[in-house]
Amino acid sequence: MQRIGVFVCHCGTNIAATVDVKAVAEALGHEPGVVISQDYQYMCSESGQELVKNAIKEQKLTGVVICSCSPRMHENTFRKAAASAGLNPYLVEIANIREQCSWIHKDIATATEKAIILGRTAVAKVHLNTPLNSMESPVVKRALVIGGGIAGIQTALDIAEAGFDVDIVEKQPTIGGKMAQIDKTFPTLDCAACILTPKMVEASQNERITIHSFSEVADVKGFVGNFTVKIKKKARFVDETKCTGCGLCTEKCPMKKVPNEFNMGLDNRSAIYIPFAQAVPKVATIDPNYCMMLKTGKCGVCSKVCSAGAIDYKQQDTFIEQQYGAIVVATGFNPINLDKYDEFAYNQCPDVVTSLELERLMNAAGPNGGTLLRPSDKTHPHTIVFVQCVGSRCDDEKGKPYCSKICCMYTAKHAMLIREKYPDTEVYVFYIDVRTPGKNFDEFYRRAVEQYNVHYIKGMVGKVTPKSDGKIDVQASDLLANEQLHINADMVVLAAAIEPDKTARPLATMLTTQMDTNDFFTEAHPKLRPVESATAGIFLSGACQGPKDIPETVAQASAAAAKAIGLLCKNSITCNPCVAHSDELMCNGCSSCEKVCPYGAITYIDKEFRMPDRTTKVRRVASVNPAVCQGCGACTVACPSGAMDLSGFSNSQIMAEVDAICK
Amino acid sequence: MNKNLKEQVLRSSGVNVLKCMRCGKCSATCPSYDEMEYHPHQFVYMVEKGDIETLMKSESIYKCLTCFACVERCPRGVEPAKVVEAVRLAAVRQQGGNHLEPTDIPALLDEDLPQQAIVTAMRKYAK
């Protein structure tokens, strides 16, 4: 026979002013199984909790109902109190008579009546409660960082600093990401390479960090604390352990007409290449699409000149499998493709470039050795037009609906650097709004206007027309002067919108994390949990979560590292015991639950069953991994045969609650 | 501000002028900009303010070529040419109805021309 205790809280006047708490306690005292029913001013207070604990001991209670505020507030408080009195914490139920009753009603009679019904419902449920025990799941003390840009590097360094092993998986032959391609950084104008490359070296020299360059994540299994990840190491046809990075092969390689992606295709590299001088790891990679030896079997020059004997034309893709406790996603961004923007003549005219291309054109390690020259005829440009918001803030299928956030600042930077270095150059910036929230950001933009005399024009460029004399006609509107302008320009720079890397979407599927419609990873809470994904153990770092500049990226990278460290510090994690489980005898193997599970907690297994006629039969049945299940209950609703049930919220408990309300 | 007129222009154009972010790309792209007293971006803004009678009196409504460059280029999908057309239609209606019987239109349709351009041309030049 159940012995249930009911405790009705006044919550000062929060509840007692609208609900007759004495009447509620009195009415619930007559419910079947209830042996004690009390009211008290503040049930959550120390003495209120004592009341509950003493009742559990003296009355030998088998279940407790607290009529109080939302379980979000104090369910944990009362569960702990029950546990300290020797009662399983999952035998405590909360009837929410504050948020769902006293706060939303005015009439005392109806509010009291409703409070009694809510209490009765909780009593009906607690009759069917069973003791639940939290499972412990071990934590593998190793983290995986996906993406080796500044976000991934910072996260890895911070995790390693805390004493945990970290692996970085980077799909390019070197880490460094977009920041390695940038010339200067705003608003301080310090050299990007000078502050990034020491970090790259630090990452490569750190004993706790393993860099898997030219590699991709092929498969992810498991759950928080215990992920199993398969990493594909793409064949680079060079033995990483032997290559010294001397670069002789890249000099001698006869195939030199390969578009250099590090310089945005503005110059060429050889078929065997090291992306840039400070690459980490500094190891050559053969591009199989251009290598004569790999394509036709005739050449082999690199192999002949390599004194280390590192060239291996027979190298294959290899796979490694590794266990991780936490995964940090740092897949970054790319500028969008501008093929659809015919009006800006990006594909017709080599002197119309994107901002990232301009970074390379101005960089000392770029195609012109740091002198800004027009790509078409290598002459100095004297009039340069910048166009902002190309593809950002667009409501059509060509662009992106969001503000790319970084363009206003880097355009001001470009304009300023050009005016500084080439004072005879006129610089025009067409803007819709200049957005400069950030420390020292607006001052920076004002400097471009006031000190460097950059012409900021409120309006948009409508049409860019390359002319036969090599100049470019830029037709634009000046909204403040209310006129249409024609500028005879030498170069046009387009501030292209940024978008998440294309590899992010398939990765999100592997990680069972959520993305928004723009393929940015969704954080667990937009304000209060900004670096965690909704999937336990997966953290977000940098621009994969939304457009960000370098300081914000680094801040988020360290925050993600802190969250990952918090997880890795634990030897084991306590799992929520309110998880789904399937009745294997009722399960018909339909896979409905597997399809609706947002966490990938359900798998199907073939299991042997003894049949009534003493034969055995192999049946396909659902199996829930309790460490992955978050207890959302989607599977219990989807299951057509009623085999899926959620501990703590079982179908029978919910029906008992409904019956109690309808009584 | 004439509320009924604004309502009529918004309804007949089918344009949500509130989507405009004031970038001015419509006016930047307009080939008859210099001919117009009020420019495409001003049409959108003045319709939003309800200042439609000023536009109806301006010759600008007959200078729009209905080339749809502004519609094509607008990053927000506002379709300024349709606003200009709607103001033009309001002016035409005020002057005593269409010059063309609707039944005559099908025979004049040409697949290569935007339908709106033909109707506009007929309104301007028929009779």
Interface residues (C-beta under 8 A of the other chain):
Chain A: E343 C389 R393 C394 D395 D396 G399 I432 K458 G459 M460 V461 G462 K463 Q475 A476 S477 L479 N482 Q484
Chain B: K19 M21 R22 C23 G24 K25 C26 S27 A28 T29 C30 Y33 D34 H39 H41 Q42 A69 R73 C74 P75 R76 G77
